Amino acid sequence: MFEAVWTEQAVLTYEDLRAAAAASIEAREKKKKKKASRSEGLFKQVYKCIQLLTSNPRHPGLQTHPYHLLANPYDPNEKVFEAYIQQHTPGAYRLFWCYGPRPGQLTIIAITPHP
């Protein structure tokens, strides 16, 4: 298992997604609807991606691969990786991460719609 270290940007995005999902759940329960909203589904997918990433960064479902347009915040010679949160969805979300800063840690750099 890896310990997740978060950048400020990643924390803000994660908290925004969590708040939107919580508001959606509250509104849905108030209206007695059963079908989950898009924001609820997205947060659930982000959460699952982070769980898979910290347990096994090479999990096949993440389709992790190097991403060359972002610089590693700790060492410019080291790689930044992209993991899939969603697939086959317009504006599918991605999670960008790198190993470090210490052994046994990985840093979540950003959670964004596919660039």
C-alpha positions in Angstrom: 0.0 0.0 0.0 1.1 3.5 -0.8 0.5 6.6 1.3 -1.2 9.3 -0.8 0.3 12.8 -0.6 -1.9 15.5 -2.2 -1.2 18.8 -3.9 -3.3 21.7 -2.9 -5.0 21.7 -6.3 -5.9 18.0 -6.0 -7.3 18.5 -2.5 -9.5 21.4 -3.7 -10.9 19.4 -6.7 -11.5 16.4 -4.5 -13.4 18.5 -1.9 -15.5 20.2 -4.6 -16.5 16.8 -6.1 -17.3 15.5 -2.6 -19.4 18.5 -1.7 -21.3 18.3 -5.0 -22.0 14.6 -4.5 -23.2 15.3 -0.9 -25.5 18.1 -2.0 -26.9 15.9 -4.7 -27.5 13.0 -2.3 -29.3 15.4 0.1 -31.5 16.8 -2.7 -32.3 13.3 -4.0 -33.3 12.0 -0.6 -35.5 15.1 0.0 -37.3 14.4 -3.3 -37.4 10.7 -2.5 -35.6 9.8 -5.8 -33.7 6.6 -6.2 -31.5 7.3 -9.2 -28.1 8.7 -8.3 -26.9 11.9 -10.1 -23.9 12.4 -12.3 -22.0 14.1 -9.5 -22.6 11.2 -7.2 -21.3 8.7 -9.8 -18.3 10.8 -10.5 -17.3 11.1 -6.9 -17.7 7.4 -6.4 -15.4 6.8 -9.5 -12.8 9.2 -8.2 -12.8 7.5 -4.7 -12.5 4.1 -6.3 -9.6 5.2 -8.5 -7.7 6.6 -5.5 -8.3 3.3 -3.6 -7.0 1.2 -6.5 -4.1 3.6 -7.0 -2.9 3.4 -3.4 -3.2 -0.3 -3.2 -1.7 -1.1 -6.7 -0.6 1.7 -9.0 -0.4 -0.8 -11.9 -3.9 -2.1 -11.5 -5.2 -2.9 -15.0 -8.4 -0.9 -14.5 -6.5 2.3 -14.0 -4.8 2.0 -17.4 -1.9 3.9 -15.9 0.7 5.3 -18.3 3.3 8.1 -18.4 2.1 11.6 -19.1 4.7 13.9 -20.6 3.0 17.3 -20.5 3.2 17.7 -16.7 6.5 18.1 -14.7 7.2 16.0 -11.7 7.0 18.4 -8.7 9.9 16.7 -6.9 12.4 15.6 -9.7 12.1 16.8 -13.3 13.8 13.6 -14.4 11.1 11.4 -12.9 7.8 10.5 -14.6 4.3 11.8 -14.0 1.6 9.2 -14.7 -2.0 9.4 -15.8 -4.7 7.1 -14.5 -8.2 6.7 -15.9 -11.1 7.6 -13.6 -13.6 7.3 -16.4 -13.6 5.9 -19.9 -15.8 6.3 -23.0 -17.4 9.4 -21.5 -17.2 12.9 -23.0 -14.8 14.9 -20.8 -13.7 11.7 -19.0 -11.9 12.5 -15.8 -8.2 11.6 -15.3 -6.0 11.5 -12.2 -2.3 12.6 -12.6 0.2 11.4 -10.1 3.8 10.6 -9.4 5.9 8.5 -7.0 7.3 10.3 -4.0 8.4 12.4 -2.3 9.5 9.5 -0.1 9.6 5.8 -0.7 6.1 4.2 -0.1 4.4 7.5 -1.1 2.7 8.7 -4.2 1.6 12.2 -4.9 -1.8 13.0 -6.4 -1.1 16.0 -8.6 -4.4 16.7 -10.2 -7.9 15.4 -10.8 -9.2 16.9 -14.1 -11.4 16.2 -17.1 -9.4 14.8 -19.9 -7.3 17.6 -21.4 
